[in-house]
Amino acid sequence: MRPLTLALAILLVVVATSRLGTAYPTYANKVPNGNGVQSPCNADELWPGVGHLHQAGGGPRNPFGLDLKAEGFKWTQQLCRKDSDGDGRTNGEELGDPECVWQEGGKPSRTDNVTHPGICEPVGSEKCAKLNGEFKCPEQFNCSAIHQPGVRQMSLRLNRTEVPPKETTYMCQAYEVSNRTKEHMIAAVPVIDNPAVLHHMIIYGCTQKPNVALDSPFECGMSAANCFNLIDLWGLGMRPGNCYRDDVGAPFGLEGYQYVVLQLHWNNPAEVTNWFDASGFELYFSPKLRQYDTGVMMYGQAKLDLAPRQKEIYRTATSDSRSSKELLPQDGGYKLLWGTLHMHLYGTRGQVSLWRNGQKVRDLIPMHNFDYDTPIVFEYQQPIDYLPGDEIRTDCYYSTAKTNRSVYWGESTQEEMCYSFFQYFPHNRTKAQSWPNVDLCTSFGKIDYCVTGLQSVKEYIVDGCDVKTLQSGQLIQKYKKDIDSECRHAYQYRCSDQCLAWYRSVKASEPCFNGDPIDYILLYTRYSSNGDTRALAGYLDLCAERDQRDKLQEAKAEIDELNKRSTPAPEVHNSLLSHDIRLLIVSASYLAGLLLAALLVLVIFRMKRSSVASIESKGIHM
C-alpha cells in the first residue's frame, strides 16, 4: 500500500463525475458547428455534449455519438448523410452542412438554427418519444423558498482564471460570506462557465478565517486551506441545484460559518491551452431560521490496492459502532436525507447499508451498477434514523481486467476511491470542529479513524496490534534504541544489511509491523514533527521496499533455476511471492516431475503387457 497523508485521507471529498464526463472540444471540433448545437429541450441553451445524452457531455452516447465513434470520430460522407436520431433530417442538415462539403477547421455553410443530430425533435412528439427511449430533458431547478421575503442571494464565483494545460487541477478561492448573527443557507445553484473542463465543485465551511488571501484564486490540491466541513457540492449527473427541506439549513454567520472555500476540479487530459473558467454557485440565505442545521458526512475506505487484470475486486469498509455510540447525538442520532456512492473509472457496482447490533437494518444505497459518468443521488422520502451504536457499511466493486498496472487510492481518475456521502440533520458545528469528527469516520483497511481518536477507547487491537501505542508514543520508544544502533549510520539514510536483518527479525514478532497496522504507521508517522517518529517510519519504509525487492529477486532466481531444468514455472507478476509460496512452487514442480516419470513407467508397462497379450492371442510363445 502506498503511503498517503492523513490530511488527504480525511479531508478528501470528491463528487462522482467522469474523466470523460465533459464534452471534449477536440471531438466537438470534428463536426460542423459542434460547439453551437441548440438544446432540444430549450432553444435558448446550447448542448455542449453533442454526442451524449447529458447536456454537458459524458455518460451514455446518443445515436449520433455512437455513429461518430464508429466513423473514428471523423466527419465522413456516410456520417453526414445519415439520420442518426431518425427525425427525418440528415446529420448534415441538422449541423449546417447539408451538402456534406465541410472539412475540419473550415466554416459550415450555415451557422444558425443548428439542431441536435442525436436526439429526435420535437422531444415531446409521439414519434420522438419512442426513438429517444429513456432520454429525458434536464431537470429544471425549482425552489419556491428562494423567492420569500428577506432571502438574500450571493454569487460565489471563481475569478476568471486560466486553466493549466495538465490533466488534473484543483483551484480554490476563499470568501467571507456572512458576518450576521445567524442565518441559514437554504439553496445552492451551480453556475457552469466552462463545461468542457469542469469536473466538480465543492463548498467547504471554515471554522475560522482561512489561512489564505480572500477573493483570490489559488491552486489547492485536494485540501482547501484550513476549511474542512463540506457544505454543498455539484458534479455531472447531479441535480441542477440543491433546494433544502423546509426544516433544515446550513448555518452561517457568527453562530455558523463566516468563511467558505470554493473548490473546483478541472479535468484537462488533452492538456488544452487558452482555456478559462469562472464557474461557481449562486447561494441563497434566509434570516428566518429553520428548525435544524444540516451537514454532510463521509464514510468509506481509504486503503485501496487493486491488482491488475482482475474481472472483479471487492473492497469494503464498516464504520465502528463505538464511533457513532459516542459521537452521535444521544437523543436520537442523525436523520439522513440523501446518499450517494463515489468511485472512479474502475468502479462497476456498489451498495451502502445500515447495521444495528450486528444485524442489517436496511440499504441506504441499494446495490446498483455504478457509472462514473452518471452518479445517482438516492433521496429518501422520509429521513432515515442513524442512531448511536449503528454502523454504516460501504461496499465497492471494481474491474481491472483492461489494465496491466496496479491501481491505488488517489485523487486522479486513473486511481480509485470508495466513499459514500450523506446529507443529514441535526448538524453540530461545535463537534464538527473537533477530532474525532463523526462526519469523517472513514476507514484505513480495518482501522477506523474515529476510534483512534476516542479517549474512551484505551486499547484498539487490529491484526494483533494495539494501534493506540502509536499515538501514545509507546511503539516509538520501544524500538528507538534498535533504530539508533542498527539503522542510523553516519550520512547513510538507507536500509543497510544490518538494518534489514533487524527489520526482518522484528517483523516476524511484532504484529504492528504487518498488514494494516504497518501501512497505518507509515501513513501517520511520515510527516510527524518528532524526529524519532520520522526515523522509524523512514527506515521501516526503506527496509520494507528492500525486503520486497530482495525476495522478488530470490523468487525469480528460483524460477529461473526451474526453467533451466525444463520445468514449467509460473509467471512472476509484480506482487511478492512469499517464502511459503516459493517452497510450494518448488515442491509442486518436483512432485510433477515424479508424477510424470511414474506415468511414463506405467505407459511403458501397459504397452509391454499389450504386446505380450497380442502375441499370446496369436499363439506365439516367447
C-alpha positions in Angstrom: 0.0 0.0 0.0 1.4 3.4 -0.9 1.6 5.8 2.0 -0.7 8.8 1.8 -1.1 11.8 4.1 -3.7 11.8 6.8 -4.9 15.1 5.6 -5.8 13.7 2.2 -7.3 10.6 3.7 -9.6 12.5 6.0 -10.4 15.6 4.0 -10.9 14.1 0.6 -14.4 14.8 -0.5 -14.9 14.3 -4.2 -18.1 14.1 -6.2 -18.7 11.4 -8.7 -18.2 12.8 -12.1 -16.2 11.5 -15.0 -12.8 11.9 -16.5 -14.7 11.5 -19.7 -17.6 13.4 -18.2 -17.2 16.6 -20.0 -17.6 17.4 -23.7 -14.1 17.4 -25.1 -13.8 20.3 -27.6 -11.4 18.2 -29.6 -14.5 16.0 -30.5 -16.9 18.9 -30.9 -14.4 20.5 -33.4 -14.5 17.4 -35.5 -18.1 18.1 -36.7 -19.6 21.3 -38.2 -21.0 23.7 -35.6 -20.0 21.2 -32.9 -19.8 24.0 -30.3 -23.1 25.6 -31.4 -25.7 22.9 -31.2 -29.0 24.0 -29.7 -30.5 22.2 -26.8 -33.5 20.1 -28.0 -35.1 21.0 -24.7 -34.5 24.8 -24.7 -33.6 26.7 -27.9 -32.0 29.4 -25.7 -29.4 27.0 -24.5 -26.5 25.1 -26.2 -25.8 21.3 -25.9 -22.0 21.1 -25.5 -22.1 17.3 -25.2 -23.4 16.8 -28.8 -22.5 13.1 -28.8 -24.0 12.4 -25.4 -27.4 12.1 -23.7 -26.2 14.5 -21.0 -26.1 18.2 -21.9 -22.6 18.8 -20.5 -21.3 15.6 -22.1 -20.1 12.4 -20.6 -22.1 9.3 -19.8 -24.0 7.3 -22.4 -23.7 8.3 -26.1 -26.7 9.2 -28.1 -27.2 7.7 -31.6 -25.1 10.4 -33.2 -22.3 9.9 -30.7 -22.3 6.2 -31.5 -22.2 6.8 -35.2 -19.4 9.4 -34.8 -17.4 6.9 -32.8 -18.0 4.2 -35.5 -16.5 6.6 -38.1 -13.4 7.0 -36.0 -14.5 10.5 -34.8 -14.3 11.8 -38.4 -16.9 13.8 -40.3 -17.4 11.5 -43.3 -19.8 11.5 -46.2 -21.6 8.5 -44.7 -22.0 10.2 -41.3 -23.1 13.4 -42.9 -25.8 11.8 -44.9 -27.1 9.6 -42.1 -30.1 10.4 -40.0 -28.8 9.2 -36.6 -31.8 10.3 -34.5 -34.4 9.3 -37.0 -36.3 12.6 -37.1 -36.3 12.9 -40.9 -33.3 15.2 -41.3 -29.7 14.1 -42.1 -26.9 14.9 -39.7 -25.5 17.3 -42.2 -28.8 19.2 -42.5 -29.1 19.5 -38.7 -25.5 20.6 -38.2 -25.4 23.2 -41.0 -23.6 21.1 -43.7 -26.5 19.9 -45.9 -24.2 19.4 -49.0 -21.6 17.4 -46.9 -18.7 19.5 -48.0 -17.4 20.8 -44.6 -13.9 19.9 -43.6 -12.4 20.1 -40.1 -11.2 23.6 -39.4 -13.5 25.2 -42.0 -16.6 27.3 -41.7 -20.0 25.5 -42.2 -22.4 26.8 -44.9 -24.9 27.6 -42.1 -24.2 28.6 -38.5 -27.7 29.4 -37.3 -30.6 27.1 -36.4 -28.2 24.2 -35.6 -30.4 21.4 -34.3 -29.3 18.3 -32.4 -28.4 15.3 -34.6 -28.5 12.7 -31.8 -31.8 13.5 -30.1 -35.1 13.3 -32.1 -37.0 16.6 -32.2 -39.6 17.7 -31.2 -38.8 15.8 -28.0 -42.4 15.7 -26.8 -43.8 14.2 -30.0 -45.1 10.6 -30.1 -42.6 9.6 -32.7 -39.6 11.1 -30.9 -40.7 9.7 -27.6 -40.3 6.2 -29.0 -37.0 7.0 -30.8 -35.4 8.8 -27.8 -36.1 5.9 -25.4 -35.2 6.7 -21.8 -33.9 10.2 -22.7 -35.4 13.0 -20.6 -34.7 16.7 -20.7 -32.6 18.0 -17.8 -34.5 18.7 -14.7 -35.2 22.4 -14.1 -34.3 23.9 -10.7 -37.5 24.8 -8.8 -37.3 26.2 -5.3 -40.1 28.5 -4.1 -38.3 29.3 -0.8 -35.7 31.5 -2.6 -38.4 33.9 -3.5 -39.6 34.5 0.0 -39.2 38.0 1.6 -35.8 38.7 3.2 -33.9 36.0 1.3 -30.6 37.3 0.1 -28.6 36.0 -2.9 -24.8 35.8 -3.1 -22.7 34.9 -6.1 -19.9 32.6 -5.2 -17.9 32.5 -8.5 -14.2 31.9 -9.1 -12.5 34.9 -10.6 -11.9 34.2 -14.3 -8.8 32.0 -14.3 -6.8 30.3 -16.9 -6.9 26.5 -16.8 -3.4 25.0 -16.7 -2.6 22.6 -19.6 -2.4 19.5 -17.4 -4.9 16.6 -16.7 -5.9 17.4 -13.1 -6.0 20.8 -11.3 -7.7 21.8 -8.0 -8.4 25.5 -7.9 -9.8 27.2 -4.8 -10.9 30.7 -3.7 -11.8 31.8 -0.2 -14.6 34.2 0.7 -16.2 35.9 3.6 -19.8 35.0 3.3 -21.7 36.2 6.4 -21.0 38.4 9.4 -24.6 38.4 10.6 -25.7 36.8 13.9 -27.0 33.7 12.2 -28.8 32.8 9.0 -29.5 29.6 7.1 -28.3 28.8 3.6 -31.4 27.3 2.0 -30.3 26.7 -1.6 -27.3 26.4 -3.8 -27.4 26.5 -7.6 -24.4 25.6 -9.7 -23.3 28.1 -12.4 -21.2 26.3 -15.0 -19.0 28.6 -17.0 -16.8 26.1 -18.9 -18.5 22.6 -19.0 -15.6 21.3 -21.2 -13.2 21.4 -18.2 -15.2 21.5 -15.0 -15.2 18.1 -13.2 -16.9 19.0 -9.9 -17.3 21.8 -7.4 -17.4 21.7 -3.5 -18.2 24.4 -0.9 -16.2 23.9 2.3 -17.2 25.7 5.5 -14.4 27.2 7.6 -14.4 27.1 11.4 -12.0 30.1 11.4 -10.7 32.6 8.9 -8.8 30.8 6.1 -5.0 31.0 6.1 -5.0 32.3 2.5 -5.9 35.6 0.9 -9.6 36.1 0.4 -11.1 36.5 -3.1 -8.0 35.4 -4.9 -7.8 32.0 -6.8 -5.0 29.6 -5.8 -4.1 26.0 -6.6 -5.1 24.0 -3.6 -4.5 20.3 -4.3 -7.3 18.3 -2.7 -7.4 20.1 0.6 -9.0 23.5 0.9 -6.8 25.8 3.1 -7.9 25.0 6.7 -11.5 24.6 5.8 -12.7 21.0 6.3 -16.5 20.9 6.6 -18.3 20.0 3.4 -21.5 22.2 2.9 -22.6 21.6 -0.6 -21.4 20.1 -3.9 -22.1 19.7 -7.6 -21.0 17.1 -10.2 -22.1 16.0 -13.6 -25.3 14.0 -13.4 -26.4 15.6 -10.2 -29.4 17.9 -9.7 -29.3 21.4 -11.2 -29.4 22.8 -7.7 -30.0 21.9 -4.1 -33.1 23.2 -2.5 -33.1 22.3 1.2 -36.1 20.9 3.0 -38.2 23.4 4.8 -37.0 22.4 8.2 -33.2 22.4 7.6 -30.5 24.9 6.5 -26.7 25.2 6.5 -25.7 27.5 9.4 -23.9 30.8 8.5 -22.9 33.9 10.4 -21.4 34.5 13.8 -23.1 31.3 15.0 -22.2 29.4 11.9 -19.7 29.7 9.0 -18.4 33.1 8.3 -16.0 32.0 5.7 -16.0 29.3 2.9 -13.7 28.0 0.3 -14.9 27.2 -3.2 -13.0 24.3 -4.8 -13.1 23.5 -8.5 -11.7 20.3 -10.0 -10.6 20.9 -13.6 -10.1 17.9 -15.9 -7.9 18.6 -19.0 -6.5 15.3 -20.2 -5.8 16.7 -23.6 -3.7 19.5 -21.9 -5.5 22.1 -24.0 -4.2 25.7 -23.6 -6.1 29.0 -23.6 -9.0 27.7 -21.5 -10.6 29.8 -18.8 -13.2 29.2 -16.2 -15.3 31.2 -13.8 -17.8 28.6 -12.5 -19.3 28.6 -9.0 -22.6 28.8 -7.2 -25.5 31.1 -6.5 -26.2 30.8 -2.8 -29.5 31.8 -1.1 -29.7 32.8 2.6 -32.7 33.2 4.8 -32.8 35.3 8.0 -35.7 33.1 9.1 -34.0 30.3 10.9 -35.2 26.8 10.3 -35.6 24.0 12.9 -32.3 22.2 12.2 -28.8 22.8 11.0 -27.7 20.4 8.2 -24.4 18.9 7.3 -22.7 16.3 5.0 -20.8 13.2 6.3 -18.4 10.8 4.5 -17.7 7.2 5.1 -15.7 4.6 3.2 -12.3 3.0 2.5 -9.0 4.9 2.2 -6.8 1.9 1.6 -7.0 0.5 -1.9 -4.5 -1.6 -3.7 -6.2 -3.3 -6.7 -4.3 -6.0 -8.7 -4.3 -5.7 -12.5 -6.2 -8.0 -14.9 -8.9 -8.9 -12.4 -12.5 -9.3 -13.6 -13.9 -8.2 -10.2 -12.3 -7.0 -7.0 -14.3 -6.3 -3.8 -13.4 -3.8 -1.1 -15.5 -2.7 1.9 -15.4 -0.5 5.0 -17.6 -0.6 8.0 -17.7 2.3 10.5 -17.1 1.2 14.1 -20.1 1.2 16.3 -18.0 2.8 19.1 -17.7 5.9 17.0 -21.4 6.5 16.4 -22.2 5.5 20.0 -20.0 8.2 21.4 -20.1 10.9 18.8 -23.7 10.9 17.6 -26.4 12.9 19.5 -27.6 10.7 22.2 -31.2 11.9 21.9 -31.9 10.5 18.5 -28.8 10.4 16.4 -28.9 11.7 12.9 -31.6 11.8 10.3 -30.3 11.0 6.8 -31.8 12.9 3.8 -29.9 11.5 0.8 -26.9 9.4 0.0 -24.6 8.8 -3.0 -21.7 6.4 -3.7 -18.4 7.5 -5.2 -15.7 5.5 -7.1 -13.6 6.3 -10.1 -13.3 4.7 -13.6 -12.6 1.1 -12.4 -15.8 1.1 -10.2 -18.5 -1.2 -11.5 -21.1 -1.6 -8.8 -21.7 -1.0 -5.1 -24.0 -0.5 -2.2 -24.2 1.0 1.3 -26.1 -0.4 4.2 -27.1 0.4 7.8 -26.4 -2.1 10.6 -27.6 -2.2 14.2 -26.5 -4.7 16.8 -24.8 -6.9 14.2 -28.0 -7.0 12.0 -28.6 -5.3 8.7 -31.4 -2.7 9.1 -31.7 -1.6 5.5 -30.0 -0.4 2.4 -29.1 3.2 2.4 -27.9 2.9 -1.2 -29.1 -0.3 -2.9 -26.8 -2.5 -5.0 -26.6 -0.8 -8.4 -24.3 -0.7 -11.4 -22.0 2.2 -10.9 -21.4 4.6 -13.8 -18.8 7.3 -13.1 -20.4 9.5 -15.7 -23.8 9.4 -14.1 -23.8 9.2 -10.3 -27.1 8.5 -8.6 -28.3 10.5 -5.6 -30.7 8.4 -3.6 -33.2 10.8 -1.9 -35.3 9.4 1.0 -39.0 10.2 1.1 -38.7 10.0 4.9 -35.5 10.7 6.8 -33.7 7.6 7.9 -32.6 7.2 11.5 -28.8 6.7 12.1 -28.6 6.0 15.8 -25.8 5.9 18.4 -24.1 2.4 18.1 -25.1 2.0 14.4 -22.7 1.1 11.7 -22.5 2.1 8.0 -21.0 -0.4 5.6 -19.8 0.8 2.2 -19.2 -2.0 -0.4 -17.4 -1.2 -3.7 -16.7 -3.5 -6.6 -14.1 -2.8 -9.3 -12.8 -4.4 -12.6 -9.1 -4.0 -13.6 -9.5 -6.5 -16.4 -8.3 -4.0 -19.0 -5.2 -2.6 -17.2 -1.8 -4.1 -16.7 -0.9 -1.9 -13.7 -1.9 -2.0 -10.1 -4.5 0.7 -9.1 -4.2 2.5 -5.8 -6.2 5.0 -3.8 -5.7 8.5 -5.1 -7.2 11.8 -6.4 -6.7 11.1 -10.1 -9.5 9.4 -12.1 -6.8 6.8 -13.0 -6.6 5.9 -9.3 -9.5 4.8 -7.2 -11.8 5.6 -4.3 -14.6 4.0 -2.2 -16.7 6.6 -0.4 -20.3 7.2 0.5 -21.8 10.7 1.3 -24.9 11.6 3.2 -26.7 14.8 4.0 -28.2 14.8 7.5 -29.6 16.8 10.3 -29.2 17.9 13.1 -25.6 19.1 12.4 -23.5 20.0 15.4 -21.0 22.6 14.3 -19.1 22.5 17.6 -18.4 18.8 17.3 -17.5 19.3 13.6 -14.6 21.5 14.7 -13.1 18.8 16.9 -11.4 15.4 16.3 -12.7 12.8 16.1 -15.4 14.1 13.8 -18.3 11.7 13.1 -18.8 13.4 9.8 -15.4 11.9 8.6 -15.3 8.4 10.1 -13.5 6.8 7.1 -11.5 3.6 7.4 -7.9 2.6 6.5 -8.2 -1.1 6.0 -9.7 -2.4 9.2 -8.8 0.7 11.1 -11.5 3.3 11.8 -10.0 6.8 12.0 -12.6 8.0 14.6 -11.9 5.1 17.0 -8.2 6.0 17.0 -9.2 9.4 18.4 -11.7 8.3 21.1 -10.3 9.0 24.5 -12.7 6.4 26.0 -11.0 3.6 23.9 -7.8 2.7 25.8 -6.9 -0.3 23.5 -7.6 -0.6 19.8 -6.5 -4.0 18.6 -6.3 -4.6 14.9 -4.5 -7.6 13.5 -3.0 -8.2 16.9 -1.6 -4.7 17.1 -2.7 -2.0 19.6 -3.0 1.0 17.3 -3.2 3.2 20.3 0.5 2.5 21.1 1.4 4.6 18.1 -0.4 7.7 19.3 0.9 7.3 22.8 4.5 7.0 21.6 5.0 3.6 23.2 5.8 1.9 19.9 8.3 4.6 19.0 10.1 4.3 22.4 10.1 0.5 22.2 12.2 0.5 19.1 14.1 3.8 19.4 17.3 2.1 20.6 17.2 -0.5 17.9 16.8 2.1 15.2 19.7 4.1 16.6 22.0 1.1 16.9 21.0 -1.0 13.9 19.9 1.6 11.3 21.2 5.1 12.0 24.7 5.3 10.5 26.6 8.4 9.7 25.4 10.1 6.5 23.6 6.9 5.4 19.8 7.2 5.1 19.3 3.8 3.6 18.3 0.2 4.6 21.7 -1.4 5.3 22.2 -5.1 5.6 22.3 -4.7 9.4 19.1 -2.6 9.4 17.4 -5.1 7.0 18.3 -8.0 9.4 16.7 -6.1 12.3 13.6 -5.3 10.2 13.1 -8.9 9.2 13.6 -10.1 12.8 11.2 -7.6 14.3 8.6 -8.0 11.5 8.4 -11.7 12.4 7.5 -10.9 16.0 5.8 -7.5 16.0 2.1 -7.5 14.9 2.3 -3.7 14.4 4.8 -4.2 11.6 2.4 -6.2 9.4 -0.8 -5.8 7.5 -3.0 -2.7 8.0 -1.1 -1.5 11.1 2.3 -1.1 9.3 0.6 0.9 6.5 -1.2 3.0 9.1 2.1 3.6 10.9 3.7 4.8 7.7 0.6 7.0 7.0 0.7 8.6 10.4 4.5 9.0 11.1 6.0 10.0 7.7 5.1 13.7 8.3 5.4 13.8 12.1 7.2 16.7 13.7 9.1 14.2 16.0 12.4 13.2 14.6 12.4 9.7 16.2 9.0 9.1 14.8 10.0 10.1 11.3 13.2 8.0 11.6 11.1 4.9 12.5 8.8 5.5 9.6 11.6 6.2 7.2 13.6 3.1 8.0 10.5 0.9 8.0 9.6 2.2 4.6 13.1 1.8 3.2 13.5 -1.8 4.6 10.0 -2.8 3.5 10.8 -1.8 -0.1 14.2 -3.5 0.0 12.8 -6.6 1.6 10.2 -6.9 -1.1 12.8 -6.3 -3.8 15.2 -8.8 -2.5 12.6 -11.5 -2.0 11.2 -10.9 -5.5 14.7 -11.3 -6.9 15.1 -14.5 -4.9 11.8 -15.8 -6.3 12.8 -15.0 -9.8 16.1 -16.7 -9.4 14.4 -19.9 -8.1 12.0 -19.9 -11.1 14.9 -19.3 -13.5 16.6 -22.3 -12.0 13.4 -24.3 -12.5 13.3 -23.2 -16.1 16.8 -24.4 -16.6 15.5 -27.9 -15.6 12.8 -27.5 -18.4 10.1 -27.5 -15.7 7.2 -25.1 -16.4 7.3 -22.3 -13.9 4.5 -19.8 -13.1 4.9 -16.3 -14.2 6.0 -13.8 -11.6 3.8 -10.8 -11.5 4.6 -7.5 -9.7 3.3 -8.9 -6.4 5.6 -10.5 -3.9 5.9 -14.3 -3.7 6.3 -15.3 -0.1 8.8 -17.9 1.1 6.0 -20.4 1.7 4.6 -19.9 -1.8 8.1 -20.3 -3.3 8.6 -23.6 -1.4 5.2 -24.7 -2.7 6.2 -24.0 -6.3 9.5 -25.9 -5.9 7.7 -28.8 -4.2 4.9 -28.9 -6.8 7.4 -28.9 -9.6 9.4 -31.7 -8.0 6.2 -33.8 -7.5 5.1 -33.0 -11.0 8.4 -34.5 -12.3 7.9 -37.6 -10.2 4.4 -38.0 -11.4 5.4 -37.6 -15.0 8.1 -40.3 -14.5 5.6 -42.6 -12.9 3.2 -42.1 -15.8 5.9 -42.9 -18.3 6.8 -46.2 -16.5 3.0 -47.1 -16.3 2.6 -46.4 -20.0 5.6 -48.5 -21.0 4.4 -51.3 -18.7 1.0 -51.2 -20.3 2.4 -51.2 -23.8 4.6 -54.2 -22.9 1.6 -56.0 -21.4 -0.4 -55.2 -24.5 2.3 -56.5 -26.8 2.6 -59.7 -24.8 -1.2 -60.2 -24.8 -1.3 -59.7 -28.6 1.5 -62.2 -29.1 -0.2 -64.7 -26.8 -3.5 -64.3 -28.6 -1.8 -65.3 -31.9 -0.4 -68.5 -30.3 3.1 -67.2 -30.5 5.1 -68.0 -27.4 8.3 -66.4 -26.3 
